[in-house]
Structure formats: structure tokens, C-alpha cells
């Protein structure tokens, strides 16, 4: 039977779209499922303020009456304007090991993109850079994380067979938490704080992200510091409010470090959290009936041995002045007190030397590599 790709138009089809990932990876010891409610909100025009001014179309691939693949087609107007491109993005892509299914899905995205004047198809990319991005091409035997994509090793093989080429790669690193703060970080932290009159901000609760405005400041820093990075498009104020509300609900305030200038303004932030990969696997995509228990237990009461390093942002005028040392010096001590054994970074551009070298005193190892593909349509 041939493969048929159809747009998602009903609630039932939307549910099939989200559930397909759970079905495809139900036996994988490495895949970490997203929460159903998170995916539903992200891909919902009325629920996700990041989609304001963007276009989104979900597609399902059918064969013999069964769903065999899915993909989201995204027109990120702001990114295309910022980078002077005409790209249609594909994201949330999953398919069985069948080149015809992969081809049919990506052809549907390309045709939809051409209808809207696009010249290239690019992905996997998110609606924003906070969304999971990049197809895994190395590290298939490593446990996934809450914020990244896991995919089988046949995915990149089939894309390259279909003529997709590398546009850029990201890498992820893992490192042990040292018994002592590396001297370089301690010295730089002390000198930087003395020279510029900086101080560490520690939160008493996640609610302070909202009540004291630190959450908005945090994402404004991300907007400015990430602006030069590949494909980035700035978060609008509504999206920032939504992310602040979400982060305030699950971030452990001990694991967020801010840096304040002499006037009390936030100039840098480092955010992390205990790994909840195993808890998400037990939840199987749903908070009810028992998923909430596994997540709460992992976040609050009996965390895993690992830390997920979510993001670090420093205002451009404060970069390369030692502010990173302040963040690392503080957070490493927190991790020691909380008895964490290792930390894993989020995805970082392979050619971003400023970011990659900041980990050098922690003996990092690249454990995963993921790729953004592109093809002319």
C-alpha cells in the first residue's frame, strides 16, 4: 500500500499526532517522552503565544489504515525576517523505518512551504529556540533529557538518502561535578565581583520569577545574548510571560543563579534543574494518574544523580569579563551540597567557541551531536 500524508484537522487526529511518538518509542530505554499537555500547548495556535504571526500545519502519514509518521510544518516569520531567509521549518518529526514514509512527510512540508513562497526546507527546528531542535546523529545509546529530541539512528540516514544536507550541528556535553570548585572559576569569580561590584542573586522561591520580575529579566537577557546565534528569533512579551509562569512552577530556586550589577539589575543568569528523564519515562507522557508523583518525587524529594544545565545567558556588554566564573563558582557549590554527581548541558552550536571553552576546567566529554538539515525546494 502507498503512503498517504494528510493535514491534521480534527481533535482525534491531533491526539493521534501527539501519541504517535509515545507509541514509536515505547520500548526505547533512551527516549524521554514529553508531557502530552506540553506538546498540546506548544502546537496550539490559541495556547502558544510564540505562534503569533507564524503559521503551523501538522501532518500525519498513513499506511494500511495506520499512522506511520508525523511532522509539523512551521513558518517562523520573525526568524525569516531576521536572517533574510525563506525557510519552511519541519519539527516534531517521527516516522517508521521506511524511506517512503520519510519522503512523503517531508514532501508535504516542502509543498506547503512552496505555497507560502518558501525556497528551502529546514529542520528539525522548533517554533522558538526554547523548543527541542536538531536531529540526533551521535549518542543514540545515551539517555535523553527533558528538553532535547531523541530519535532512532535511521532518521539521519534516511534524510541524507533523500538529499538533505547539514546546515549546522549542535553538541551536548557531560561532566562530573568536581569535589572542589576549579581554582580558575573561584579566582575569576572573586576578581570579577570585586572589580565591577557585582553580586549573586539567589531566589527564595520560584514565585520570585513573577513577583519580583526576575523571570522577565531572565528571558530578556536570553533574547539579547542569543540574538547572534543560528536561527534565533526573539521571544515576544506574551511568550516570555508564558515561559516565566511555566518555569516558576518547577524550577528549584537553589539551582538558579543570577548576577546583579551595582544598581540591582540582572545582567546574567544560569538555570538548571535535577534530571527528570527517568521520572518522565515512568510518567509515559501524562501527569495522571501517577505521573505527577514520579515528577514531584524527582524534583523535590529524591532527585537523580544528574543535573540538566538548561541555559546560561549574559548581556552582551558583560560577556568575556568573568561573569561566567561567578555563575559556575556558585552553582558548583550548590550541586556539591545537593550531592549531584554529574551534569549535562543543553545543545550548543559546534562553532560557538565562547560557550564551548567555558566548560574546559570540568573535563567535559561530547556525548551527543545533533544536526539541522536543509534542502532546496
N, C-alpha and C positions, 0 to 999 in steps of 0.2 A: 504494500500500500504506500502511496506517496505521502509526503509530509504537507500538512496544511497549516498555515500561520494565520491566525485571526486576531483582530484587536479585542481587548477586554472591554466589555460594555455593560456587564451586569455584576451584581454583588456576588453571585455564585462564582462567576469567572474570576473575580478579584480574589476571592478566597482560594480558588484553585491556584492562582498565580503565587500567592504567598506560601501556601502549603507545599508547593512542588519542591522547594529547597529542602524542607524537612524530610520529605519522602526520599529524595535522591541521596541524602547524606545520613539517613537514619542508622546505618551500620558503620559509619566512619568514626574511628576513635579520635580523629584530629579536628573535625569540623565543629565549630561553635555556633549554634543557631541563634539568630537574632530573635528578640521577642516579637511575637505576632503584632502586638499593639504598636510597637515602634515602627515596624515596616509599614503597617497600615497608615499610620500618621504621616510618615515621610512621603509616601506615594499618593497622598490625598490632597487634591487641589485646594480644598476648603480648610484642611487642617494644618497644612505646612506653609507658613508664610514665605519660605525660601522659594516657593514656586510662583510668587507674584511676578508677573511679566514673563514667565517661562512657559514652555509647552511641554507636555508629557503625554506619552501614549504607551500603554502596556500591551504586550503581545503574548499569546500562548501558541505553542506548536503542538499540533495534534497528529497522531498516527494510530490507525486501527482503533479509533474511539478513545484513546488515552492521551493524556497530556505528557509530552516527551521533552518539553523545553519552555523557557520563558525568557523575556527580555523587556527592559524598559528603554524607550527611545526618549531622549531629552534634548530640548533646545534651550541651552543656557544663554539667553540673550545677553546678559551682562558680561559673561566671560568672552563671548564672541566680539562684543564691542571693545572690551578691554584689550584683547590680544589681536584684534583685527583679523579674525578668522571667520570661517563659515562652516563650523563643525556641528554635526549632529552626534550627540553622545549616546553610547549604549552602556547600560548599567543593569544591576540585578539580573545578570545573565546566568542561566543554568541550562544544561542540556545533557541528554544521554550520550553515550559514546558512539555517535553517528554523525559523520561529516555532513550528511544531507540535512539533518536537523539543525546543526550549527549554521550551515549556509542559508537555510530558509529563514531562520530568525534574523540573521544579520542583513539579509537581502530586504526583509520587511522594514528594518530600521533605515537602511540606505534609501529605499524608495520613499519612505515617509519624509526623510530628510531632504531629498531632492524636491519633493513637492513644496517644501518651505524654503527653497533656494540655497540649500547647503551643498558644499562641494566635497566634503570629507566626512568619513565616519570614524569616530574616536572612542576608545574606551578600554577597559571598564572605567567609567568616571561617574561621580555622584552628581547630585543636584548642586551641592556645595562641597567644599573640601573637608567638611566635618563628616560627610558620608564616607563609607568604605569605598576605596578606589584601588585600581591596579589588580591585574590577574596574577596569581601566584605562579611563578616559574621555577622557584627553588624553595625547598623547605616543606615538601609535601608530607614528611614524616614528623613535623613539629606541630604541637598543639596550637590551634588558632587562638585569637584573642577576641574580646568583646567588640572591638572597633574595626576589625580588619576582615577581608574576604578570605575564605578558604575555598579552594576548588581542586578538582582531581587533575592529575598530570596530563590527561588527554586534552584538556581545554586549550592550552597554548599550542599543542601540536596541531590541532585541527584549525585554529585560527591562522597559523603560519601556512598550513596547507591551502587555505583559502586566499592567500596573498596579503595578509595583514603584516605590517612591518612595525618594528619597535619605534616608538616616539620618545619614550623616556622610561627609566627604571627607578624604582624606589627600593631601599633596603631597610631591613629591621635588624636590630642588634640585641644581643642578650649578654648580660654581665652579672657577675657575682657581687653581692653587697659586701664591701670590704669591712674588716674588723675595725679599721681606723679610717677616718677621713683622709684621703690622699693629701699630702702636705701642700701640693700645688693649689688645691681648692681652698684649703684653710688659709693659706697666706694671701692669696688673691682676694678672698672674701674680706679679710681684715683690712687690707690696704684700700680696697675699693670703698668700703663703708667709711673709713676714716677720711679719705681724700674728698669724697663727694657728700658726706653727711647722710648717707643712705641708711635705712633701717629695714628690718624684716617685718613683714606683716603676717601674722598668723590669725586665722579665723577661729572664733569660738564655736561657731555652728555654720552649717550650710546656708541657713537663712540670711546670714550677713551678706551673701552674694546679692540678695534682693534689697534688704532693708538699708544697707549702707552703700549700695550702688557699686560694690566691687565687681559684681558679675558683668555689668555693662562695661566697666573699665577694662576688665579682662578681655572681653571679645573685641573691644576697640583696639586693644594692643595687638590682638591676633590679626585684625584687619590690616593694621599698618605694617606689622612685621612680616606678614606672609604675602603682602601685595606683590613683591617681585617674583614670587615663586610660580613655577609652571602651572598654568591653567587657573590660577586663583581668581575668584571673583568675590568681592566684599559682601559680607552678610549685611542685610538691611536691618533696620531697627526692630522690626517685628520679629525677624528670625533671631536676633540677639536676645530679645525678651523670652522667646520660647526656649532657647538653649539655656539661658540662665535659670529659668524655672525648672528645667529638667535636671541640670547639674546640681542645683541646690538640694534636690531630693535624695541623691545617692552619694555625693562626694563626702569623704571623711575629711573634716576641716584640718586635721593634723597633716594630711597629705597634700595640702595646697600651700604653696609658699609664694607670697607676694613681696615685691620690693618697692618701698616708698621713698620718694625724694624728700628734700627738706621742707617742702610745702604740704606733704602728706598725700601727694598724688601717686597713684600706682604707675610705675614705669616698666614693670616686668612681672611675669607670673610663671610658675611651674606647677602643673596639676598632674596628679597621679592617683591611683586607686589600687586596692588589692585586686589581684587577678580573680575574676569570677567565671573563668572559662568552664571549669568543672561544674559550677552551680548552674550555668546556662545549659550545659548538656543535660543535667538532671531535670531542669525545667522543661526541656523539649519545646521551647518557643512560647510557653504560656505561664502566666503568673498563677493561674488557678488550675487544679485545686491545691497543689503543693509547691509550685514553682516559687512563690513568694518566700516560702520557708527556706529553701535552699539559697536563694539570693540574700536574704536578710542574714542568715547564718554566716555566709561567706563574707559579707560586707561588715558586719557589726560584731560578731561573737567569736567565730573560729575561722579566720581567714586562711587562705592558702599561703604557701611559702613565697609566692612571687608577687611582684608589683608591675602594673601596667603604667608606663610613663605616657600619659595622654598627650601633653603638649607643653612646650616652652615658648614663650613669646617675650620679646624685649623691644621696646620702642627703638626705631632706627637710630636716633641720636644718642642712645645709650649702649648701642652694640659695640663689642670689642673694647669695652672699658672694664671688664672684670665682673660684670653683673651676673653672668652665668655662674661664676665661682660662689657667689652668695647663695644662689638657689641650690646648687649642688651641696655645698657645705651644710646647709640647714637640713635638706631632705635626707641626706645620707644618715645623719644623726637620728632623724625620726624613724627611718627604716631599721636602724640598729635597735632602737628602743622597742619597736614593734616586732622584732625577731624575724624580719624578712630575710630570705636567703639569696634571692636573685631578682633582677629587674629586666623587663623587655621594653624596648622603645616602640613607638608607633612608626609608621612608614616615613622615610626620609629620602629626599632626592639623592641619587647616587653621586651627583656632581656638586652637591651643596657642601663644599669643604668646611665652611664656617661651622656648620652644625655637626658634621661627622667628626671633626677633630676635637670637639668639646668632650667626647667620651673617652679620649685616649688614655687617661690615667686610671680607668676602670677595667682595662684589658678586655674590651668588647669583642664579641665574635658576631660576624654577619651570619644569621641563621635562616633568613628568608629574603627572597628577592621577588618583586612583583613588577609587572610591566603594563604600561599604557600602549595600546596598539593604535595604528592609524592606517587608513586606506582611502584612496581617492574614489569617489562615487560618480 
